[in-house]
Amino acid sequence: MGSNISWSKESVKQIVSAINYIRNDSDQNVDKIYDRIMLRLIKVASNPDMCPPDKYRRHNNGKYRAFTIYRYRVSYRIEEDGIRILRIRHSAMKAKFY
């Protein structure tokens, strides 16, 4: 298993949207939150099973996992060559199964 990190088109839109929203409040918080998410993704890429299975994924075969940083929930799928980021949502948003 590799340690590549790839992003779905939707997850890229979601992280950009989150960054823009946070930036309206504080540039300092943008860096802090973004850095923490990226550091966790690097750790997860090298050990994809470290996070619990994603409870919002229907018919999860164990390859769909998630973690939360500063109330942002990051969902990813374990792939042969690393992980693929599927979605990033603020935990205050209504839970959405996928």
VEXSE-184944 format. One record per residue (C-alpha): residue number from 0; residue in three letters; x, y, z. Coordinates in steps of 0.1 Angstrom, whole numbers, plus 5000, padded with zeros to 4 digits. Layout:
BEGIN
{nr NUM; rest ALA; X X; Y Y; Z Z}
...
This chain:
BEGIN
{nr 0; rest MET; X 5000; Y 5000; Z 5000}
{nr 1; rest GLY; X 5014; Y 5034; Z 4990}
{nr 2; rest SER; X 5011; Y 5067; Z 5006}
{nr 3; rest ASN; X 4996; Y 5088; Z 4978}
{nr 4; rest ILE; X 4968; Y 5113; Z 4986}
{nr 5; rest SER; X 4944; Y 5121; Z 4958}
{nr 6; rest TRP; X 4913; Y 5144; Z 4959}
{nr 7; rest SER; X 4879; Y 5140; Z 4944}
{nr 8; rest LYS; X 4866; Y 5171; Z 4925}
{nr 9; rest GLU; X 4839; Y 5176; Z 4951}
{nr 10; rest SER; X 4864; Y 5174; Z 4980}
{nr 11; rest VAL; X 4886; Y 5201; Z 4964}
{nr 12; rest LYS; X 4855; Y 5224; Z 4961}
{nr 13; rest GLN; X 4846; Y 5217; Z 4997}
{nr 14; rest ILE; X 4881; Y 5225; Z 5011}
{nr 15; rest VAL; X 4883; Y 5257; Z 4991}
{nr 16; rest SER; X 4848; Y 5267; Z 5003}
{nr 17; rest ALA; X 4858; Y 5259; Z 5039}
{nr 18; rest ILE; X 4890; Y 5279; Z 5036}
{nr 19; rest ASN; X 4872; Y 5309; Z 5021}
{nr 20; rest TYR; X 4846; Y 5308; Z 5049}
{nr 21; rest ILE; X 4872; Y 5306; Z 5076}
{nr 22; rest ARG; X 4893; Y 5333; Z 5060}
{nr 23; rest ASN; X 4863; Y 5357; Z 5064}
{nr 24; rest ASP; X 4868; Y 5353; Z 5102}
{nr 25; rest SER; X 4906; Y 5349; Z 5105}
{nr 26; rest ASP; X 4936; Y 5343; Z 5083}
{nr 27; rest GLN; X 4954; Y 5328; Z 5112}
{nr 28; rest ASN; X 4927; Y 5302; Z 5117}
{nr 29; rest VAL; X 4928; Y 5293; Z 5080}
{nr 30; rest ASP; X 4965; Y 5283; Z 5083}
{nr 31; rest LYS; X 4960; Y 5265; Z 5116}
{nr 32; rest ILE; X 4930; Y 5244; Z 5104}
{nr 33; rest TYR; X 4945; Y 5237; Z 5069}
{nr 34; rest ASP; X 4978; Y 5227; Z 5084}
{nr 35; rest ARG; X 4962; Y 5203; Z 5109}
{nr 36; rest ILE; X 4941; Y 5187; Z 5082}
{nr 37; rest MET; X 4971; Y 5182; Z 5059}
{nr 38; rest LEU; X 4993; Y 5168; Z 5087}
{nr 39; rest ARG; X 4966; Y 5143; Z 5096}
{nr 40; rest LEU; X 4962; Y 5133; Z 5059}
{nr 41; rest ILE; X 4999; Y 5126; Z 5056}
{nr 42; rest LYS; X 4997; Y 5103; Z 5087}
{nr 43; rest VAL; X 4966; Y 5086; Z 5074}
{nr 44; rest ALA; X 4981; Y 5081; Z 5040}
{nr 45; rest SER; X 5009; Y 5061; Z 5056}
{nr 46; rest ASN; X 4985; Y 5042; Z 5079}
{nr 47; rest PRO; X 4950; Y 5043; Z 5063}
{nr 48; rest ASP; X 4934; Y 5020; Z 5089}
{nr 49; rest MET; X 4942; Y 5044; Z 5118}
{nr 50; rest CYS; X 4908; Y 5061; Z 5116}
{nr 51; rest PRO; X 4875; Y 5045; Z 5123}
{nr 52; rest PRO; X 4851; Y 5034; Z 5095}
{nr 53; rest ASP; X 4829; Y 5062; Z 5081}
{nr 54; rest LYS; X 4796; Y 5058; Z 5098}
{nr 55; rest TYR; X 4779; Y 5079; Z 5071}
{nr 56; rest ARG; X 4789; Y 5056; Z 5042}
{nr 57; rest ARG; X 4762; Y 5032; Z 5032}
{nr 58; rest HIS; X 4774; Y 4996; Z 5026}
{nr 59; rest ASN; X 4808; Y 5004; Z 5040}
{nr 60; rest ASN; X 4832; Y 4975; Z 5034}
{nr 61; rest GLY; X 4858; Y 4990; Z 5057}
{nr 62; rest LYS; X 4876; Y 5009; Z 5030}
{nr 63; rest TYR; X 4857; Y 5042; Z 5038}
{nr 64; rest ARG; X 4871; Y 5060; Z 5068}
{nr 65; rest ALA; X 4868; Y 5094; Z 5084}
{nr 66; rest PHE; X 4883; Y 5118; Z 5110}
{nr 67; rest THR; X 4874; Y 5152; Z 5124}
{nr 68; rest ILE; X 4897; Y 5181; Z 5129}
{nr 69; rest TYR; X 4884; Y 5214; Z 5143}
{nr 70; rest ARG; X 4848; Y 5203; Z 5135}
{nr 71; rest TYR; X 4857; Y 5195; Z 5099}
{nr 72; rest ARG; X 4849; Y 5159; Z 5090}
{nr 73; rest VAL; X 4872; Y 5144; Z 5063}
{nr 74; rest SER; X 4860; Y 5112; Z 5046}
{nr 75; rest TYR; X 4884; Y 5091; Z 5025}
{nr 76; rest ARG; X 4886; Y 5058; Z 5007}
{nr 77; rest ILE; X 4915; Y 5034; Z 5011}
{nr 78; rest GLU; X 4929; Y 5026; Z 4977}
{nr 79; rest GLU; X 4958; Y 5003; Z 4966}
{nr 80; rest ASP; X 4982; Y 5032; Z 4961}
{nr 81; rest GLY; X 4971; Y 5054; Z 4990}
{nr 82; rest ILE; X 4939; Y 5073; Z 5000}
{nr 83; rest ARG; X 4914; Y 5094; Z 4981}
{nr 84; rest ILE; X 4897; Y 5123; Z 4999}
{nr 85; rest LEU; X 4860; Y 5121; Z 4991}
{nr 86; rest ARG; X 4844; Y 5149; Z 5011}
{nr 87; rest ILE; X 4850; Y 5176; Z 5037}
{nr 88; rest ARG; X 4821; Y 5189; Z 5057}
{nr 89; rest HIS; X 4817; Y 5210; Z 5088}
{nr 90; rest SER; X 4802; Y 5189; Z 5116}
{nr 91; rest ALA; X 4775; Y 5215; Z 5122}
{nr 92; rest MET; X 4760; Y 5207; Z 5088}
{nr 93; rest LYS; X 4733; Y 5181; Z 5087}
{nr 94; rest ALA; X 4747; Y 5146; Z 5084}
{nr 95; rest LYS; X 4745; Y 5132; Z 5049}
{nr 96; rest PHE; X 4748; Y 5096; Z 5040}
{nr 97; rest TYR; X 4765; Y 5087; Z 5008}
